Amino acid sequence: MKCQDETADAAMDTTAGTEAHVKDPKSSQAPQPCARVGGGYRVGFGYDVHRLVPDRELWIGGIKLEYSLGLLGHSDADVLIHAICDALLGAANMRDIGYHFPDTSAETEGMDSKIILKKTIELIATKGYQLGNIDATICAERPKMNPHIPQMQQCMAQVIGCDPDQISIKATTTEKLGFTGRQEGISAYATVLLERS
């Protein structure tokens, strides 16, 4: 199969096994292999959302927040840790949190998400990766997250075995728009950088 690179006017030839080769049509030289994936750095993105309901504890970033509502989920529904775990697994190309910790499993029912985070770090280590840094955002109208961010950083750093400075957490609202603005749920986004260990 060949595909044309319109910017470089080069043909991509993937007929030789699984490794793609780029060849200049005007050159008589042998095609050179494309840059291999899995080098020194990998980037991943994660997203999670959970509904706010009565009679549930509110766990975010590994800590319990005092609030009248909690997040509904099979585990403790820690939306921030779940987004981070998805980002870690995505960066290592190891599927997602639902694949490794399914919500149909009795083993994960009510599970502390710090256990999921620790196991995710162990999973990516099997492919030779370690955390570079995390940049995450929590979207919530209530309760206010900013006062709790340092404790979240300390908690997750202890679980991961990294410096708290490697974990950036931001908090925002949606200016009362959407399900977040109506205080129906909380969502979180995370981007991570992995490095070869």
Residue pairs with C-beta under 8 A, 6 or more apart in sequence:
1 13
1 14
1 15
2 11
2 12
2 13
2 14
2 15
3 11
3 12
4 11
4 12
5 11
5 12
5 22
9 24
9 25
10 22
10 23
10 24
10 25
11 22
11 23
11 24
11 25
12 20
12 21
12 22
12 34
13 20
13 21
13 22
13 23
13 31
14 20
14 21
16 31
19 33
19 34
19 36
20 33
20 34
21 31
21 32
21 33
21 34
22 31
22 32
22 34
23 31
23 32
39 196
40 195
40 196
41 132
41 193
41 194
41 195
41 196
42 91
42 92
42 93
42 129
42 193
42 194
43 91
43 191
43 192
43 193
43 194
44 86
44 87
44 88
44 89
44 90
44 91
44 92
44 191
44 192
44 194
45 86
45 87
45 90
45 189
45 190
45 191
46 82
46 83
46 84
46 85
46 86
46 87
46 88
46 89
46 90
46 189
46 190
46 191
46 192
47 83
47 86
47 187
47 188
47 189
47 190
48 79
48 80
48 82
48 83
48 86
48 97
48 187
48 188
49 79
49 185
49 186
49 187
49 188
50 71
50 72
50 73
50 77
50 79
50 185
50 186
50 187
51 71
51 72
51 184
51 185
52 69
52 70
52 71
52 72
52 183
52 184
52 185
52 186
53 69
53 70
53 71
53 72
54 68
54 69
54 70
55 70
56 69
56 70
56 71
56 72
56 77
57 64
57 70
57 76
58 64
58 65
58 66
58 67
58 69
58 70
58 71
58 143
59 65
59 70
59 71
59 76
59 77
59 78
59 112
59 113
60 71
60 78
60 79
60 80
60 138
60 145
60 148
60 152
60 186
60 188
61 78
61 80
61 81
61 138
61 148
61 149
61 151
61 152
61 153
61 155
61 156
61 169
62 78
62 81
62 113
62 114
62 117
62 152
62 155
62 156
62 159
63 148
63 151
63 152
63 155
65 143
65 148
66 143
67 142
67 143
69 183
70 77
71 77
71 78
71 79
71 185
71 186
73 103
74 103
74 108
74 109
74 110
75 101
75 103
75 108
75 109
75 110
75 111
75 112
75 113
75 116
76 110
76 111
76 112
76 113
77 113
78 113
78 114
79 138
79 186
79 187
79 188
80 136
80 138
80 152
80 169
80 188
80 190
81 113
81 114
81 116
81 117
81 156
82 97
82 113
82 116
82 188
83 136
83 188
83 189
83 190
84 117
84 134
84 136
84 156
84 188
84 190
84 192
85 97
85 113
85 116
85 117
85 120
86 96
86 97
86 190
87 134
87 190
87 191
87 192
88 120
88 121
88 124
88 131
88 192
88 194
89 95
89 96
89 97
89 99
89 100
89 120
89 123
89 124
90 96
91 124
91 129
91 192
91 193
91 194
92 123
92 124
92 127
92 129
92 194
94 100
94 123
94 124
94 127
97 116
97 120
100 119
100 120
100 123
101 108
101 111
101 116
101 119
102 108
108 116
114 155
114 156
114 159
117 156
117 159
117 160
118 159
118 160
121 131
121 159
121 160
121 161
124 130
124 194
125 197
128 196
128 197
129 194
129 195
129 196
129 197
130 194
130 195
130 196
130 197
131 160
131 162
131 166
131 192
131 193
131 194
131 195
132 166
132 192
132 193
132 194
132 195
133 166
133 167
133 168
133 192
133 193
134 156
134 166
134 167
134 168
134 169
134 190
134 191
134 192
135 168
135 170
135 190
135 191
135 192
136 167
136 168
136 169
136 170
136 188
136 189
136 190
136 191
137 169
137 170
137 171
137 172
137 188
137 189
137 190
138 145
138 169
138 170
138 171
138 172
138 186
138 187
138 188
139 171
139 172
139 173
139 174
139 180
139 186
139 187
139 188
139 189
140 171
140 173
140 180
140 186
140 187
141 173
141 174
141 176
141 180
141 181
141 182
141 183
142 183
144 171
145 169
145 171
146 171
149 169
149 170
149 171
150 164
152 167
152 169
153 164
153 167
153 169
154 164
156 167
157 163
157 164
157 166
157 167
160 166
160 167
173 180
173 181
174 180
174 181
175 181
176 182
179 185
180 186
180 187
